[in-house]
Amino acid sequence: EVQLVESGGGLVQPGGSLRLSCAASGFTFSSYVMRWVRQAPGKGLEWVSSIISGDGSTMYADSVKGRFTISTDNAKNTLYLQMNSLKPEDTAVYYCTNYLWWGKGTLVTVSS
């Protein structure tokens, strides 16, 4: 059974940091491009970042470039998203996905 389980969300003040994790199981993690996608309240899905697990190549949306860092630990089948200098507009549910399978998401709220 394929599972993607996100964790690490929460409430943080503007300018703060959070690290999201996504534990994957049931498929060969390193064979897929893994992604973080977010959905802000009342809005559609927005792609945030991608990583090619095999070679570590990364891509970022312009809105998060320079503030967020995506990474993987292939030995642990885990995807990460380090989020720094958070802004209120980063408030969203963050999903881990390879577009075949999706996690249930973790809520990040940036507010003072």
Stockholm file with secondary structure:
# STOCKHOLM 1.0

chainA/1-112         EVQLVESGGGLVQPGGSLRLSCAASGFTFSSYVMRWVRQAPGKGLEWVSSIISGDGSTMYADSVKGRFTISTDNAKNTLYLQMNSLKPEDTAVYYCTNYLWWGKGTLVTVSS
#=GR chainA/1-112 SS CCEEEEECCEEECTTCCEEEEEEEESSCGGGSEEEEEEECTTSCEEEEEEEETTTCCEEECTTTTTTEEEEEETTTTEEEEEECSCCGGGCEEEEEECSSSBCCCEEEEECC
#=GC SS_cons         CCEEEEECCEEECTTCCEEEEEEEESSCGGGSEEEEEEECTTSCEEEEEEEETTTCCEEECTTTTTTEEEEEETTTTEEEEEECSCCGGGCEEEEEECSSSBCCCEEEEECC
//
